[in-house]
Amino acid sequence: MDGGTTFHFVTDGIHAALQRAKAAANGLDVRLGGGTATIRQYLQSGLIDELHLAITPVVLGSGENLLAGIDLLKLGYRCTAQATSPGALHVVLTK
């Protein structure tokens, strides 16, 4: 792929996927890609160190709620940064 990006598809769970990603990153940051369900699994397992949310005020209709039923405070997450841009509110949650 252009730019040297390589994708690996792991089917034996989020812990195995994270372990494989960390090994491939060789000490660099690992970024999580996926949909709402994937991010929720990693959040609920406490495996995300930092989450950057960009919140834009638009009505999209129905869909999955990213944070419904997840007690971020109990899991150790705190809001460590927030900023606004012309089109969004940016919030960083750090564990």
C-alpha positions in Angstrom: 0.0 0.0 0.0 1.2 3.6 -0.7 3.0 5.1 2.3 4.0 1.7 3.7 0.8 1.0 5.6 0.1 -2.7 6.2 -3.1 -4.1 7.5 -3.4 -7.4 9.4 -6.8 -8.9 10.2 -6.8 -10.7 13.5 -9.8 -13.0 14.4 -8.8 -14.3 17.8 -9.9 -11.4 20.0 -8.9 -7.9 20.9 -6.1 -8.8 23.3 -4.4 -10.9 20.5 -4.9 -8.0 18.1 -3.4 -5.5 20.5 -0.4 -7.7 21.3 0.3 -8.2 17.6 -0.1 -4.4 16.9 2.3 -3.5 19.7 4.9 -6.0 18.4 4.6 -4.6 14.9 4.8 -1.0 16.2 8.2 -1.8 17.7 7.8 0.7 20.6 5.8 3.4 18.7 2.2 4.3 19.3 -0.6 2.0 18.2 -3.8 3.5 16.9 -7.1 1.7 17.0 -9.1 1.5 13.8 -12.6 0.1 13.6 -16.2 1.0 14.3 -18.1 1.8 17.4 -18.3 -1.8 18.6 -14.5 -2.3 18.3 -13.8 0.9 20.3 -16.3 0.0 23.0 -14.7 -3.4 23.5 -11.2 -1.8 24.0 -12.6 0.9 26.3 -14.5 -1.6 28.4 -11.4 -3.7 28.7 -9.3 -0.6 29.8 -7.0 -1.1 26.8 -7.1 2.4 25.5 -4.6 4.8 27.0 -5.9 8.0 25.2 -9.0 8.6 23.2 -9.4 11.8 21.1 -13.1 12.5 20.3 -14.0 15.1 17.7 -17.7 16.0 18.3 -19.5 17.8 15.5 -23.1 19.2 16.0 -25.0 17.4 13.2 -28.0 15.1 13.2 -27.1 11.8 11.7 -30.2 9.8 12.6 -29.8 6.4 14.3 -26.6 4.5 15.0 -24.5 3.1 17.7 -23.8 5.1 20.8 -20.1 5.1 21.6 -20.2 5.7 25.3 -23.7 4.3 26.4 -23.4 2.2 29.6 -19.6 2.7 29.9 -18.5 4.3 33.2 -15.4 6.1 32.1 -14.7 7.5 35.6 -14.8 4.0 37.1 -12.5 2.7 34.4 -10.0 5.5 35.3 -10.5 7.9 32.3 -10.4 11.6 32.8 -10.8 14.6 30.4 -7.2 15.9 30.0 -7.7 18.3 27.1 -10.5 20.1 25.2 -10.4 22.5 22.4 -12.8 23.9 19.8 -12.2 24.3 16.1 -14.6 26.0 13.6 -16.5 22.7 13.1 -16.0 20.6 16.2 -15.3 20.2 19.9 -12.2 18.1 20.5 -12.0 16.2 23.8 -9.1 14.0 24.9 -9.8 11.3 27.5 -6.7 9.8 29.2 -6.4 6.8 31.4 
